[in-house]
Amino acid sequence: MKKLTLIAAITFNCLLITFNLFSQPCLPEGIVFETQAQIDSFQFNFPYCTEIEGDVTISGGWSGANINNLDSLYAITSIGGRLTISQNPVLLNLNGLSNLTTIGDDLWIYNNDGLTNFSGLENLTMINGDLEIIGHESLISLSGLENINSSSINSILIRNNPSLSNCQIQSICDYLSTLNTSIDIYANAEGCNNPSEIASACGFEMPCLPYGNYYFMSQYEIDNFQTDYPYCINLNGNVNIDGSDITNLQGLNTIHTIESGLWINLCDSLTNLQGLNNLHDIGDNLELSLNQSLTSLSGLESLTSIGGSLTIYDNMLTSIESLENLSSIGGWLQIVYNDSLTNLAGLDNVDPNSLNQLIITNNFSLSNCEAQSICEYLVNQTEHYLLIVTHRAAIVRRK
């Protein structure tokens, strides 16, 4: 009997030792895989490494990467830091990570053009950070990420995946239904082009985004704003309008306030801002730049305050008179490279004390800068930076 007891004890201790050997923390500084050979040799170099304590980066780089499978990473069950999978053009799936259950920080997946989904990550349940999925040419679905606990996701960024139309997996649906943190979803295929489209596929209506941003990359998205976000008149995030086919902003005529910033850039078919007629407050910056058909700011007549800076850069504007009711700008006023602009009428009612910097430069037709606010700014300001250039002759003053 004593002999049997001794044998049992020895067997148990051997099993315990074996378990400990094959399940142990490792690599507190993390690890970077840049070649298939490094992945293939992982088990040989770290035979008992299952719980990586630091960050893990799997990135073949832009120049002819050869990482085509992750099979030799099958023993990894947790990563204490961030997992980054990026720039692996011949990687077709993530099956080698099938035993991974937990990530202690962000999950970043960028520019892996061979992936059509995230098969291999089905056992991942916690990420404890941000989820970012960017720049995949062939990606059509988020399947593989459906079992992540949505409460472990801090924020979501999904953009520039031109074939991605299926985002209504359980983890994303759960995240949207209880949204209380940031979300940015845009420039994907129809069905996954904004949070509202995904919510609809999940079976519920998306309310206004409490912390998210709004992206309008096409006239279709402008026209469907009130369908996607009914009753949204006060927007809490940033608004980004950027699309070469956008001809008008009429679909945005319900918006009264934007709590953060408004950017209207690279809208080459937009001639005016009609549709923003009810907008009266912008909490942060207003930037109008590189809009090659924008000749008028008509539509901004109701705008009274800009909490941040106003930048008007490289447009075809002949007039900014529609800013006549603007009374305060909380940052700088910058008017640059607007070759058709001849005067600054429209800025007369801006409180010069609200400005902290004035930059007017390289507007080669601008000969009349005598708006009341500009004159008072020049007289009263004693500390702020001033740069004015008209007709290619520069005057730089530090008052």
N, C-alpha and C positions, 0 to 999 in steps of 0.2 A: 504493500500500500504506500509506504514512504517513497518507494522508487517511482510509482506512478505519479504521486504528488509532485515529486521533484521534476519528472519529465514534463508534466503539465505546466509547472512554473517556468521551466526553461522555454517551452514552446510559447507561452504567453509573452514572456520578455522579448523573445526574438521577433514575435509579431509586432510588439510595441515599438521595438527599435526600427523594424522595417517600415512601419507606418510613419514614424518620425522622420526617417531618412527620406521617404518619398513625399512628404508634405511639410515643407519648411519655408519660412520667409527667406528672401534673398534680394540682392541687387538694390540696396537702399538708394543708390545714386541713379537707378534706372538703367535702361539699355536702348541703344539705337540699332536697328537693322536696316542696312542699306543695300544688301545683296542677298540673293537666294542662298549663297554659300553660308552666310552668317546665320540665316534661319535654319538651314539644314544641320548645322553643327551645334545648335543650341542645346539639345539634349546631351550631347557629348561633353560640351564645355560646362554645363550646369545641370548635372544629372538629377538632382533632387530639388530643383527650383520650381515651385508651384505657385508661390505667392510673392510676386514681384512688388517690392515696397515703393519703388520710385516710378518715374514716367517711363512709358514704352512708346517709341517712335518707330513706325514701319514706313520707310520712305525711300524709294529707289531713286528719287530725283528726276529732273526733267530730261537728262541726257541718256537715253537708251537703257532705262532700268530693266532688270531681268527678274524681279521678284514676281513669280507666277503662282506660288502657293504658300500657305502658312502651316502646312501639315505638321511640321516638327515643333509647333508651339502648343500641341494638344494637351500638355500637362499643366498649362497655366490655368489657375482657377480664379485668381484675383490680381488686380493691379492697384497699388496704393495711390498712384498719381494719375496723370492724364494719359489716355491712349490716343495717339495720333496715327492715322493711316492715310498717307498722302502720296500722290505722284507715283502711282504704280500702274502704268497703263496696260500691262498684260496680266494683272491679277483679276481672276474671274469670279472668285468667291472668297469667303472668310471662314471656310470650314475648319481650318486649323485652330480656330478659337472657340470650338464648340463646347469646351468645358469652362469657359470664362463666365463667371456669375456676377462679379462685382468690380466696379471701377471707382476709385476713391476721389476722382476729380472729373475733368471734362472728357467727353468723347468727341473728337474732331475727325471727320472723314472728308478729305478734300481730293478732288482731281484724280480719281481712279476710273479712267474711261472704260475699262472692261467690265466693271460691275453693273449688273442689271438689278440686283437687290442686295440685301445684307444677310443672305443665307450663311449660317455658321454662328450667328450671334443669338440664336433662339433661347439660350440659357442665361443670357444677360438680364439681370433683374434690377440692378442698382447702378447708377452712374455718379450720383452725388456732385453734379456739376452741370456744365452747359452741353447741349447737344447741337453740333454744327455739321451740316451736310452741304457741301458747296462744290459746284463745278464738275458734275459727272455727265458725260455725253450720252451714255447708254442706260443710265439708271431709270427704271420705269416704276419701281415700287420700293416702299420702305419695309417690306416684309423681312423678318429677321429681328426687328427691333420691337416687336409687339408686346414682349413680356417685361419690358422695363417699367418699373413702378413710376408712374407719372409724378408722384410726390418727391422723387429723388432728382428730378430735372429742374435746374435753376432757371434756364432760359433755352429757347429754341431759335436757331437760325437755319433756314433751308432756302437756298437761292441758287440760281444759275445752273439748274439741272433741266435742260430743255426737253427731255423726254419723260420727266417724272410727273405722272398723273394720278398715281394711287398712293395717297398719304393717310387714308382713313384706317390706320391700324389702331389697335386698342390703346396703346400707350399715348398716341397723339390725340385720339378722341378724348381720353380721360383728362389729358392736360388742358385741352381747349374748354372742356365742360366746367372746369374749376379754375379758370385762368386767373392767376393773381401775380404773375411775373411776366417778364418780357417775352415777346414772340415776334420774329421777323420771317415772313414767308413770302417770297416773290420771285419772279423771273423763272418759274418752272412751267410745265405744261398745264393746260386747262384741267381743272380738277384738283390741282395742288398749287394754284397760283396765288392764293391768299387764304388766311385763316377761315374766312366765311365759306369758301368753296369746300374746304375739308369738313367743317362743321356740318354743312348740308349733307355731305356723303355719310357722315357719322349719325345723322338723324336728328339734328337739332339746329336751332337758329343761333347764329353768332351775335352776341350783343356788341356794343361799342368796345373797343379794345382798351381795357383799363390801364395797361402799361405798354402796349404794343405800338408799332409804327405802321403807317399806311403808305403803300407803294402803288403808284399808278404808272404803268409802263406802256399803256396802250389806250386808245380811245374807248375800246370796249370796257376797260376797267373803270374809266371815268364815268361812262354811261350807266354802269351797273352799280355804282357806289350806293345809291339809295335802296337798291334791292338787296345788296349784300349786307348793308348796315342801316336798316331802317331806323329812323328817329335819332340818328347820331348827328347832333348839331355842335357839340363841344368835344373836340378830339384831344385826347390826353397825350398822345405821342407826337412824333415827327410826321410830317407829310412830305413825301418825295414824289415829284412829278417829273418823269424822264421818259419820253417816247417820241420817236420821229414821226409817228402817224397821228399824234394828238393835235386836233384842229380846234377844239374848244373845251371849256371847263364847265359847261352848263350842268353836268351831272353833280357838281359840288355846290350847287346854289343853296343847300340847306345848312352849310357850315357857318357857324357864328364865331367860334373861337378855336384856336390851335394852341394848346398849352405849351408845346415845345416849338420846333422850328418848321419853316416852310421853305423847301428848295424846289425851284422850277428851272431845270437845266436841260439843254440839248433837245428842246422841243422845236424842231425846225419848221413845223407846219403851223405853229401857234402864232397868231397875229395880235391877239389881245387877251386880257384876263377876265373877260365876261364869264360869269359863273361864280366868281368869288365876291359877288356884290353884297352879300350879307356878312362877309368876314370883317369883324371890327377889332379883334385883338390877336396878336401873335406873341406867345410868351418868350420866344427865343429869337433866333436869327431868321431873317428873310433874305434869301439869295435868289437872284434872277441872273442866270449866266448862260452864254453860248446858245441863245435862242435866236436863230438867224433870220426869222420872219417876224419877230416881235417888234412892232412899231409903236405900240401904245400900251399903257398900263390901265386902260379902261377896264373897270371891274373892281378896282381897289378904292373906289370913292368912299366906302364906309370904313376903311381902315383908319383907326385912330392911334394905335400904339403898337410898337415893336419892342419887346423886352430886351432883345439882343441887338445885333448889328444889322445894318441894311447894306447889302452888296448888290450893285447893278453893274454887271461885267459883260462886255462884248455882246451886246444886243443891237438890233437895228432901230432902236427907239428914236423917234423924232420929238417925243414929248413925255414928260413925267407929271403932267398937270393933274392926273387922277389921284395923286397923293395929297391933294389940297387939304384934306381933313386929318392928315397925320400930324399928331401933336408931340409925340415923344419917340426917341430912338435910344435904347439903353446901352448901346455899344458904339461902334464906329459907324460912320457913313462913308461908303467907298463907292465911287462912280468912276469906272475905268473902261477904256476902249469901246465907247459907244459912239461910233464915228458920225452918226446922223443927228446926234443931240446938239441943239443950238443954245438952249437955256435951261435953267434950273427952276423955272416956275412950277409950283406944286410943293416946294419945300418951305414956303414962307411961314407956315404955322408950326413948324417943328420947334420945340423949346430948345434953344442952343445949349442950355445947361444940362440937358439930358445926354448930350454927345460927349464921348471921351476921346474921339479921334476923327479927323476929317482927311480923306484922301480923294482928290479929284484929279485924275491924271490920264493923259493920252486919249482925250475925247476931242478929236482934231477939228470938229466943227463948232465946238463949244466956245462961244465968245461972251456970253452973258451969264455971270455967276452971281448976280446981284439979288438973290433971294434973301428975304429978311433974316431968316435963321442964319444964313452964312455970314451976313454982315455983322450980326450981333455976336456970333461965335468969334469972329476975328477981333472984335473990340474987347470982349469980356474975358476970353479964356487966357489964362496965364501959364498953364503948365502942360497943355496937351500938344500933341504932335500935329503938324499941319503940312500937307503937301498938295500944292495946286499946280497943275500943268495945263496950259491952254496954248493952242497953236504951236506945240512943240517947244515952248519956252517955259522952263521950270522955275518956280519960286518955292524955296523950301525954308520954312521958318520954325524955330522952336521958341514959342512965346514965353 
